[in-house]
Amino acid sequence: MELTRRTLIQAGLLSSLAVAGCSSKGGSGGSGATKELTLWYWGGGLSDKVVADAVKQFKQITLKPSLIGGDFKQKLVTTMNGRKFVPDITGIKGENIASMLDEANRFIDLNTLGADKLAGQYVEWKWKQGSTKDGKLIGFPIDIGPTAMFYRQDIFKKGGLPTEPAEVSAAMSTWEDLFAAGQKLKKAVPDAFIVDGVLQVFTVAVGQGDKRFIDQNNHFIGDQDHIRKAWDIAVKSVELGVAAPKFDGQDLNAAMTNGKLAAIQGAAWAALDIKNGAQGTDGKWRVAATPVGPANIGGSFLALPTTCRDPQLAFQIVTWLLSAENQARGFTDAALFPSSPATYAMPALTQGDAFFGGQKTIEVLGEAAKKVPVQYEASADAAVSQPYSDELTNVWVKGKNRDQAWNDAVAAAKQIAERQGVS
């Protein structure tokens, strides 16, 4: 695998287009013209151990990594606007990639450095998420967040529900099936809920389709059937009484620990949150498929600003950091779920997880990662989607009428869309 990767990288690096791209952006065009490269990332954004090894691996340069705290995007944009001390390599969080794609001219198209030859080694939908509509690759995938259902096997057993992951996946393959199971569970265990959060259900349901709130022609589509369907699914969990109260902070941890949250719809990285928050429940949790199908929540990228002093070497560093082998280490060190399917067959992921009763969770999460739908996400998507979360919370917490809440959410979203230049 590594030999193939090196061969492909070298082929990309020797392309005349790459050299032309470097010189046109003011880069050095070769590793001999600069003596250091800087890397920005946030805590948990990369494996610190892999980054430390990269410093040793690339001895022809001084690689200076920096952990940036606070609002990473704001600090990056401010630095880029100031045109001083701009990192040569930078992380981009998944929630910010859409807005960064609107400013693609600030970043090098990684395809000009050979990235297009590596595309087949990463999940397609994530690769497209880091690409512009005309095919320029701005963000090289770090990690992803395919969803699954994390559930308490002991609580399911008390409720007379299926308990083995394959059985749970089959029996709760639709949202309706999940809610019916939740009603059955509550009859046997009255204080146990099968839905952990109404907003999470909505987020996952939206993510299971190929459309979001704004289409590729910059038109608002947040009032269409695909969003209303996701809304109705989320609201139904409240109306049927299977959605837990809104837990936050320590109350959330307590609910995971004492069994009030019998199931959690979350991304792969939620496993670490559960392990840290539900201490003393080792061996009681299992992982099953998300009802209907997977979505993706989270996952980030590495990018090269156009001011990068040595794009060719920087790209070598990026692809080394994010090789299948190093992504396996990232999973072990920092719970970063790999964007490279080749990693899913490596021991770091195929061994059983004691916290999940020895289950090989990759058998669920790996399949989910391969099946996440490709979605177009506009830069204004996050802002436009906020009113839906606000109004769903009003239904969930305050008992607001579902139809009034929907109408208010759509009206507010349309206003935000218009202010963001969405037609």
N, C-alpha and C positions, 0 to 999 in steps of 0.2 A: 504493500500500500504506500509506504513512504517513498520507495524508489519511483513509483509511478507519479506521485505527487511532485517530487523534485524535478522529474523530467518535464512535466507539464508546466511547472512554474518557470523553468529555464526557457522553455519554448516561448512562453508569454513575454518573458523579460527581454528576449532578444529581438522582439518584433520592432520594426522600424517605427510603427505607429506609437508604441510605448515611448520610444526615445523622443519622437517628435512631441508627444504630449508633455513629457517632462520639461523639455526646453521651452515650450510655449507657455508653460505655467510658471516659469522662473525658477524651476527646480535645478538641482545640480547636474542631473543627467548621469551621475555616476557616484559610487560610494567614496571615491577618493577626494571629492570636492568639499565634503563636510565631515566633521569629526564626531558629531553627536546627533541623535534623534530623540525627540521627546514623545512620551506616551501618556495620555490622560485617560483615566477610568475612575469609577466610583467603587466604594467598598462592596465586595460581592459581585462586581461586574465581570471580573476575570478571576481565575485562580491566582492568588498571590505567589504560590509556589511555581506555577508555570511562567509567570512574568519574571520571577527571579532567575529562572533557568534561561529565559530568553536573553537576559542581560549577559549571561555567561556564554550562551550559544553564539551570539553575534559579536565576536571579539574585534572585528574590523571597525566597529563603531562603538561609541559610548551611548548605550540606550538608557535614557533617564525616565523611568516611570514615575508618575505622580498620582496619588489618590486624591481626588477632588471631592470635598464635602459640600453639603448644601445643595442649592438648585444647580445641577450640573449643566442643563441646557442654557440657563441664563448666563452662567459664567463662561461657557464656551462661546455663545453668540457675542457677548460683550467683548471678549478677547479677540474674536475674529473681526469685529467691527473696529477695534482699536488698532488692528494690524501689527501688534507687537506681542511677542511671546506666545504665538499661536502654536498649539501642539502639532507635531508632524503626523502623529497617529492619534485618533480620538475615538472614544466610545460614543455611541448615540443610543439612547434608551428607546425601547420599542414604541412607547407612547409619543415620542418626538420625531420618529422617522418620517411621518407624512409631512410635517411642516418643513423638515430639512430637505425633502425632495423638491419642494417648491423653490428652494434656493440651491438647486443642484450645481449651479455654476460656481459655488464656493468649494466644491469638492471635485477630486479627480475621478473620472469614470474608470473604475477598476477593471473594466473589460479591456481597456487599452493596455493594461499591464499583464493580461493573461487570465483574468478571472473567469472569462467566458469558458475557458477550457476546463475549469474546475466545477462548473455549475452542477453537473450530474452527481457530484459527491455530497450535495446538500439537498434538503427537502425543497421541492420546487416552489411551494407557496411562500416559504420564507425568503427565498432568493428573489422572488417577484416583489415581495414587500419592500425590499431594499433597492428596487429599481424604479426609474422614471418611466412614464408612459411610452417614451421613445426608446427605451431599452438600455439606458445608461445605468450601470450599477454603482450606487453611491455607498451603500452599506453592505459590508461582508458579514454574514450571519455569525453571531456568537452562540446564542442559546435560543430556545423556544419554550413555549408554555402550553403544550397540548393538555387538554382537560381530561379528567376522569372523575369517578365517584369514589371518594374515600369513605368507608363505612365501618361502623363498629359491629363486628361479627357477633359479639356476645349479646348486644341489644337486639340485633335482627333475630337471633335465635329465641330470645324471650318473646318477641312479637310473632313468632310462628312464620317468619319470612325465610326465603332461601338464604343460605349462609356462605356457600362457596362462590368465588368470584365469577366463574362461568355461568353458574345458575342465576346469580343476581343480575348479570349482564343480560341474560336471555329474558328473565321475568320482568325486568324494568327497562325494556328497550324503547319505551316511549314515555313522554312526560305524564300522560294519563295513567300508565301502568305504575309509574313511580308514586304519583299522588294516591292511587288506590292502595298501594303498599303502605304508604304513610298513614292512611286512615285505619288500616288494619293494625298497624303498629300501635297507634294511639289507644286503641281499645284494650290492648294487652299491657302497654306501658304508657300510661296517660301523659307523663311528662317528657316523653321522647319525641323528637321531631325529625322528619326525614329530609326537610328542606332547611338548610342553614341560613340562607339569606335570599330575600326576594330579588334584590338588585343583582345578585350573582346569577340567579336563574335567567333574568332578562339578558344580562351580558352574554351568557353562554348561548341562549336561544338566538340572539342576533348573530352571534359568531358562527352559528351552524349553517348559515346561508351564504350566498355569494354577493349579497348587496348589504349596504349599511344605510346611512342617513343622507348621503350625497352621492350622485352617480358620476361617471367619468366625464360627463358633459357639464359638470358643475351645477346640476339641478338638484333641488331639495326633494328627497323622496321619503322623508321621515313620516309622512302621512299615509304611506302605502301599506298594502296588506302584509308584507313580510315583517314590518315593524309592529303593526297592530297584533299580528299573531304572537309575536314574542311577548308583547305587553299582556295579552290575554292569558298566556301560559303563566307568567309571573303572578298576575293578579289571582288566578285560580288557586294557586298554592295558599294564598291568604284566605280566600273564601272557603276552602275545604278544611281549613284549620291545620294544615300539615306544615306550615311555615313557622319556624321558631320566632320568638320575639327578637328584636334587634339587640344583639349582644355586642359589646365593645370591650376592648382591653382585657382586663383580668376576668370580667364576666364571661367573655368568649372562651378564655382558657378553661375556666371552671366548667362551662357547659360541655366542652369537648371531653373534659376529664370525667365528669359525673354521668355522662351518657345522655344528657338532654339533646345534644346534637348527635343523632344516630348516623347521619351521613352529611358529607360536604362535597358540593360540586366545585372543584378547584383545578387549577393548573398543576403540572407536575411539581413545580416548586412548592406547592402547598404542603407537600409531604414533610418538608423540614419545619414548617410552621406548626404542623400537628405534633411532630415529635417534640418540639420545644415547648409547645403550649399544653399538651395533654400528657404531662409527665406522670409516670406510673401506670400507663395504659399499654405498655409494650406487649406486643403479641395479640392485642385485641382488635387491631385494625386490619382491613383488607382493601384492595383496590379493584373496582369494576369499571366497565365502560360507561361513559356519559350517555344518558337516554338520548335517542335519535342519532347522535353521532358527535364527534369531537369538535371543539372550537379551539382557538388559541388565545391565551391571555398572557401577554408579556413576551419577553425575549428581546435581545438587543443586538447591536451591530458595531463593527469597527469601520472607520472611514479615514480617508486621507484628505485634509484640506489642500487646496491648490497651492498654498504656500509651503507645502512639505518640501524639505530641503533635499531629499533623496527618495523620490517616489518608488524607484525600483527596489531599493533595499527595504524601504518601509513596507512594501507589499510582500516581500519575502518574510518579514517579521510577522505580519498579519496572518499569512497562511501557515506559518509555523505555529503560532499561538493557537490557531483554530484547526489544526490537523485533527483527524479522527482520534489519534492517540492522545493528544493533549486535551481534546474535549472529554475523553474518558477521565482524565485526571481532574478536569474542571468539575465533572459530575461528583467525583469523590471528595474533592477539596471544598467546593463552594455550592454544591447542589444545583449546578447549571446543567439543565437538560440539553443534551447535544442536538445540534442542527444537522449533524452528519449521520445518516442511517448506518454507515459502516461501524460506528461506535456501539450500536445497539447489540452487536454480537460479541462485544469484548467483555472479559470477566468482571470489570468494574460495574457493569450493568446487568449481566446475566445471573449473578449470584443472588441467592435469596436474601431478603431483607428481614432481619429478626423482628424489627418493630412491627412489620406486617405479617407476622406469623410464619416467616420463612418464605413468603410468596415471592416469586420472580416478577416483580411489578413491571419490568420492561415488556413483558408479554402483553400487557394492556396498554401501557403508555407508548411503547414503540409503534404499535399498530395505530394508535390515535394520531401520533405525529405524522404518519404517512398519509392520513386521510383528511387532515384539516383542509377545508375549502379555500380556494384563492378568493380573497376579498379586495375590492378597491377601497382604500381609506383616504379620504380627502384631508387636507391640512386643517379644515374647520370642523372635522367630524367630532372631535372631543368636545368642543364648545357647544355644538349643535345638539349633542346627545345628553348634555347635562340636565335639561328640563325634564327628561323622561325619568332620570334617576330621582330628581327632586319630587316629582309627582307620584312616582311609585312608593317613595318613602311616606308620602302623605296618606296613601291608601293603606300601606302596611302598618304604620305606627298610629295614625290619627283616624283611620276609618273613613277617609274621604271617598265619595262616590266614584266608582271606577271610570264611568263615562265622562264625568266632569273633569276628573284628573287627566284623562286622555286628551280631551279638548284643550285643556289649559297647557299641557305639555307640548302639543303640536303648535299651538299659537305662539308660545314662547320660543320654541325651536325655530319657527319661521322667522321671527324677528331677529334672532341671533344670526341665522343664515343670511338674511339680507344685509345685516351690518358687516358680515364677513365676505360680502360680494358674491354670495351664492344666489342663483336665480330661482 
